[in-house]
């Protein structure tokens, strides 16, 4: 298998809150990795950058360019 799975998940509107959304997607990403699937979960990557790193951006508009590059696999693909 080449490439990776892009693990989408709710975040801003997650009923249990953003922290719970982050924790759930981390659990799911870990499960996939344990089964040999290469996965990228933007919430697992981005949540710590906002909460710990101080970046602004709890909404899709803040991450749209980044996410589209990760989906297409190319900076020039947008």
ZIURRA-V865586 format. One record per residue. N is the residue number from 1. RES is the residue in one small letter. SS is DSSP state (H for helix, E for strand, L for the rest). PHI is phi in whole degrees, -180 to 180 (none if undefined). OMEGA is omega in whole degrees, 0 to 359 (* if undefined). Layout:
<<N/RES/SS/PHI/OMEGA> <N/RES/SS/PHI/OMEGA>>
//
This chain:
<<1/x/L/none/175> <2/x/L/-112/180> <3/x/L/80/183> <4/x/L/-153/173> <5/x/E/-87/176> <6/x/E/-100/185> <7/x/L/-91/179> <8/x/L/-85/178> <9/x/L/-162/174> <10/x/L/-69/180> <11/x/L/-141/184> <12/x/L/-60/182> <13/x/L/-106/179> <14/x/L/-65/188> <15/x/L/-59/181> <16/x/L/-92/179> <17/x/L/103/184> <18/x/H/-64/180> <19/x/H/-63/178> <20/x/H/-66/177> <21/x/H/-62/178> <22/x/H/-59/182> <23/x/H/-64/181> <24/x/H/-66/181> <25/x/H/-68/176> <26/x/H/-65/178> <27/x/H/-62/181> <28/x/H/-68/178> <29/x/H/-62/179> <30/x/H/-62/179> <31/x/H/-61/179> <32/x/H/-63/180> <33/x/H/-63/177> <34/x/H/-60/179> <35/x/L/-96/174> <36/x/L/83/181> <37/x/L/-97/176> <38/x/L/-80/187> <39/x/E/-136/171> <40/x/E/-122/177> <41/x/L/-113/184> <42/x/H/-59/178> <43/x/H/-69/178> <44/x/H/-61/180> <45/x/H/-82/191> <46/x/H/-84/183> <47/x/H/-54/179> <48/x/H/-65/179> <49/x/H/-68/177> <50/x/H/-82/186> <51/x/H/-72/184> <52/x/L/-105/184> <53/x/L/-81/176> <54/x/L/85/177> <55/x/L/-72/171> <56/x/L/-82/174> <57/x/L/133/173> <58/x/L/-99/184> <59/x/L/-121/183> <60/x/H/-61/182> <61/x/H/-57/180> <62/x/H/-70/186> <63/x/H/-113/187> <64/x/H/-55/181> <65/x/H/-61/179> <66/x/H/-59/182> <67/x/H/-63/180> <68/x/H/-64/177> <69/x/H/-65/180> <70/x/H/-67/180> <71/x/H/-71/183> <72/x/H/-84/181> <73/x/L/80/184> <74/x/L/-153/174> <75/x/H/-64/181> <76/x/H/-78/184> <77/x/H/-84/183> <78/x/L/-102/*>>
//
